[in-house]
Amino acid sequence: MRHPAVAGQFYESTRKQLIEQIEWCYTHRVGPGRLPQLQRGERRIIGLVSPHAGYMYSGPVAAHGFSALAQDGKPDRIIILGPNHHGIGSGVSLMSSGKWITPLGEVEVDRELAKEILKNSEIIDDDEEAHRLEHSIEVQLPFLQHLLGEFRFVPICMMFQDVKTSLEVGEAVALACQGKDVLLIASTDFTHYEPQERAVKKDRTAIEKILALDPRGLVETVEREGISMCGYGPVAAMLEACKKLGAKTAKLLKHATSGDTSGFTAEVVGYASIAICR
């Protein structure tokens, strides 16, 4: 059982307050402006880029991605890839069994899909320890629970984010997802603690590579330009997998910063919601 690490910090710790906070994110002026209604959509969205800061800062931006998902329909399974902020555990760590708890209930790990991913990779380890304190995957779950109700998922935490590792993770995920209805969520924030204008400029350089479905170009750009994007490896892995699963286009749903939600623009963190579609 994986207990929440950041409830009461990044998001509210009680069910009632958390639901109210999620609804606030949707109706915020930076958010989509209304609460989502889950539809029987075409399921064209294969991947999402979603931020993972405190909901008071990044939640309205994250809400754009989940709003698009609501219109697209409920996937059968979900994989969430996030960076390892704490340096704990293996270089690439998957949790293959158990349940994750949030104030909205329990979410079960998809054992079958997790084993398929592990079978296809020599660099992904089955390691619960890496997930114990990590928030990047955890903060996606309440939004998904609020929207979808019950679902199964696989968490993948990446400490190593180089090109080779990212592409190999993406290939292993794609092989496991062939013939299945799976949504891949890459959890990342963009530029950290720079002035608003500079952060926006740097973010757009990285976002251009994502919109071009260019995982290698994304990693190389982030490293060359010194962009402090914490989850570029998970995004690159997601893009590689989505391309192998038939992705054709990417759409920027929303880009904003903590300055847009907090009003403090001297040092901001950048956030984006991006949909990767068939």
Buried (B, 14 or more C-beta within 10 A) or exposed (E): EBEBBBBEEBBBEEEEEBBEBBBBBBEBEBBBEEBBEBEEBEBBBBBBBBBBBBBBBBBBBBBBBBBBBBBBBBBEBBBBBBBBBBEBBBBBBBBBEBEBBBBBBBBEBBEEBBBBBBEBBEBBBBBBBBBBBBBBBBBBBBBBBBBBEEBBBBBBBBBBBBBEBBBBBBBBBBBBBEEEEBBBBBBBBBBBEBBBEEBBBBBBBBBBBBBEBBBBBBBBBBEEBEBBBBBBBBBBBBBBBBBBBEBEEBEBBBBBBBBBBEEEBEBBBBBBBBBBBE
